[in-house]
Amino acid sequence: MNYESKDSDITHVAGNNAEMSEIEWKHVDGENHGNIKLFALSTCGWCKKTRMYLEENEVAYDYVYVDLTTGAQRDIVMREFEEYNPDMSFPTIVINGSEVIIGYEPDEMAKELNI
């Protein structure tokens, strides 16, 4: 199957955190495997591999490049990110607001996303 990701700016409201509505998430189309959020860096090789893995497996997800945020937007992203990963390491995937995968972990992603 030929699959291409389509990035588009979206506003995403997550969980009980009203501030999350202020974060500009990018969306990649694919099959719905739950609410998947990826905190990444634009220059991170492991983040790129994680995105490629999700796209190769046709998983729909939202992502934000933390290093490309600024000002109040960055403050909001960093607070949300730290809630899920206090060590603030990349990449960090959050599945349905509760399951967290830190680092490039294809076996764990496959298990948690049922792919």
N, C-alpha and C positions, 0 to 999 in steps of 0.2 A: 504494500500500500504506500503510495506517495503521500507524504505528510509534510506540511509546511506550517510552521508556527506563525501566528499573526499577533503581533504586539499592538496593544491599544491602551491608551490611558483610561483608567477607570478609577472610580472612588469606591472603596470597599469598606463596609461596616462589619466589624468583627466583634463577636462576643458581647460583653457588657461594657467595652471600652469605647465611649463616645468619641474620644480623640482619634480613634482609628479611622473614622470617617474623613479625617483631614489628610490622611496619607494617600498619595497618588500611587496606586499599585498598577503595574503592567499586567496584562492578562495574556496567557497563552492558551489557545483553544485545544481541546482534546476530550477524552472520555472523562466523565465525572467519577472521581475516586474519593470524593469528599471535599471539604474546604481545605485546600492546600496553599500554604503561604511559604515563600522562600525569602529569607533575608540573605542577601548576597552582596559582594563587592564587585564592581565592574572590572577590576583588574585581577581577580582571583581565579586561578586555573582550576581549583577544585570546585568553585562555584559554577564555572563554565561546564565542567564535566557533569555536575549535578543537573544543570539545565538540559544538557544534551541527553542525559539518561531519561529524564522525565519526558522530553519531546520524542525521543526514539520509541518510548513505550506509550506514546499518545495520551499522556496524562494532562488534564487541564489543571492549571495552577496560576497563582498570582505571585508576582515577585516585586521586590524593591531593591534597588542598588543603594545601600545605605550610604556609601561614600559620595553619591551624587545628590544627596539631600542637603539642604542648607537651612539655616535659621531655625525658626519655630518648627518647621517640618522635621528637621533632623532631631530636635529635642523629643518630639513625639515618637518618631521611629525608634530612637535609642531607648526610650523608656519602655516601649512595647517589647523591643528586642530583648532587653535585659530581663524582663519578666520570664521569658521562655529560656534564655540562656545567659545566666549571670556571668559566665566567663567571656561572653560576647565574641565567640569565635565563629568563623564562617566556613562553609555555608551552614545555615540553620533552617531546617524545614519544620513547619508546624502543621500538623494534620488535625483538622476538626477542633482546633483550639486547645488540644490536650496532649496529643502525642508529639514528642519532639525528637528529631533526628539531627545530630550535630556531626558535621563533616560529610565527606563523600562516602556514603555507605550503601552501595547498590543492593547488597543482600537484605539489609534492614528495610530499605525503601520497597523492595519487591514484596517482602513479608507484610509490611504495614499497609501497602497500597493494593495488595492482592493482585500483583501483576507477575 
